[in-house]
Amino acid sequence: MRLRKQLLMLPLMTISCLRRSPIVSLPLAASAAILLFLILRVHGQIYVESGSSPNATIAEYDGYSGAPINTSLITGLNLGNIFKFDNILYVTQGNLHTLGEYDATTGAAINASFITGLRGQPDTVIRSGNILYTAGNTGLTGTLGLYDAITGAQIASQPVTEIESLAILGNTLYVGCGAVIGQESIVTFDATTGGLINNHFIANLWEPTSIVAIGNTLYVADSNNKIETYNATTGAAINTSFVTGVSSESALALSSGNQLLYATDYYDNTVREYDPVSGATINSNVIPGLSGPIYIAAGIPEPSSVAFVGLGIIAIFGCGRQLRKTLRGSFVNTQTESTFES
């Protein structure tokens, strides 16, 4: 918390130190400070799918405040799953065996049948780079599919026992699967080829319903009403009770800046916000008035955001010694609060 307060002071410090420079005007200093302030506050949007087939709905909310932006962004869906990449929402529709592309701002269909003929009930989708990953189940038989995100052409397919969830970090694809509760596992695959790496990377889990990853940490929601954390390299447990008391069918998502961890609670009709460092509850009901939230997606920064952040970085380094001194002191003071690195 101390570091967050120090960071929020940076815009004022930016104006002060940039203004002292003989080559920087006041308008430029103020502009840089405004950019920096926005960078520190940006969490993007969150998208929540709720309802049932064939009338499921995807609604859009502010990722910081939870305020509604468009509660009927996409309607009339067969229940599936959602994932946001740049300004595209990928939406699976289980009963139709399809994966569609939608404009994340307007909700308009780009291609509602971008990929068709998916096996099983396709209820999981993620994207990394130019590869889309889908998973669906027919009974206890699951199918992991890799597709070209530009053309929709299939790259690879793997049979996997009852797939629950997908996540990716670097070139490793993490697949939560298994048919016996308490004996389920996270299996790892090569994210480029789909080849199996480790059939029991993390074993003896309770139905890993959702996985997200940042830094070298995997966050796993399970049917034992917990969010657990694991080392993404070794699979070793970090904290098997990182968050407790969540829904047995929680879906997880991270804000675009990885500053917030969201978890749906279908039974309590809530989306909760947690600190991804400590697991502390930030907001137990960030979006009031929901009805049966099932899936959630959050915004991965668009390419323009990268340039935006770059401007903020330039502003910080333009201030030189004073900002570095302040940040250095803040990190020293917060070392005992957290050792988490994102």
Secondary structure as GFF3:
##gff-version 3
##sequence-region A 1 342
A	DSSP	alpha_helix	2	8	.	.	.	ID=ss1
A	DSSP	alpha_helix	10	19	.	.	.	ID=ss2
A	DSSP	alpha_helix	26	41	.	.	.	ID=ss3
A	DSSP	beta_strand	45	50	.	.	.	ID=ss4
A	DSSP	beta_strand	56	62	.	.	.	ID=ss5
A	DSSP	beta_strand	68	77	.	.	.	ID=ss6
A	DSSP	beta_strand	80	85	.	.	.	ID=ss7
A	DSSP	beta_strand	88	93	.	.	.	ID=ss8
A	DSSP	three_ten_helix	94	96	.	.	.	ID=ss9
A	DSSP	beta_strand	98	103	.	.	.	ID=ss10
A	DSSP	beta_strand	109	115	.	.	.	ID=ss11
A	DSSP	beta_strand	121	128	.	.	.	ID=ss12
A	DSSP	beta_strand	131	138	.	.	.	ID=ss13
A	DSSP	beta_strand	141	148	.	.	.	ID=ss14
A	DSSP	beta_strand	154	161	.	.	.	ID=ss15
A	DSSP	beta_strand	163	169	.	.	.	ID=ss16
A	DSSP	beta_strand	172	177	.	.	.	ID=ss17
A	DSSP	beta_strand	184	190	.	.	.	ID=ss18
A	DSSP	beta_strand	196	205	.	.	.	ID=ss19
A	DSSP	beta_strand	210	214	.	.	.	ID=ss20
A	DSSP	beta_strand	217	222	.	.	.	ID=ss21
A	DSSP	beta_strand	226	231	.	.	.	ID=ss22
A	DSSP	beta_strand	237	244	.	.	.	ID=ss23
A	DSSP	beta_strand	252	254	.	.	.	ID=ss24
A	DSSP	beta_strand	261	265	.	.	.	ID=ss25
A	DSSP	beta_strand	270	274	.	.	.	ID=ss26
A	DSSP	beta_strand	281	283	.	.	.	ID=ss27
A	DSSP	beta_strand	293	298	.	.	.	ID=ss28
A	DSSP	alpha_helix	303	319	.	.	.	ID=ss29
A	DSSP	alpha_helix	321	334	.	.	.	ID=ss30
###
